[in-house]
Amino acid sequence: MLVAIGNGSNPLISNTTPELSVDKKGHILLEDATANKTFMEKVYAGGDIVLGAATVILAMGEGRRAAAGINEFLKK
C-alpha cells in the first residue's frame, strides 16, 4: 500500500520500483484507467499518485475504481 501525504509524488517510489511506470512528475501511469491497473503486474493505484493534487472527491473516486479493479482481478 502506498500512502499519499503532501502534494508531490515521493521519488522513492520510482527510484525503488523501476518496473512501475511513472510520468515526469512521478505520477503512476495506468495501463487500464477503468480499473486503475498499473503496468506492473498485480499493482493498482488511485488518488493523488495517479491524478496529481486534486480534490478529495476525485481521490476517493480513484480509490473506489482501484478497489473495483482489484475485486475483479481477485474474482478471476
Secondary structure, DSSP 8 states (H G I E B T S, - for coil): -----SSS--HHHHHH-TTS-B-TT--B-EEETTTTEESSTT-B--THHHH-S--HHHHHHHHHHHHHHHHHHHH-
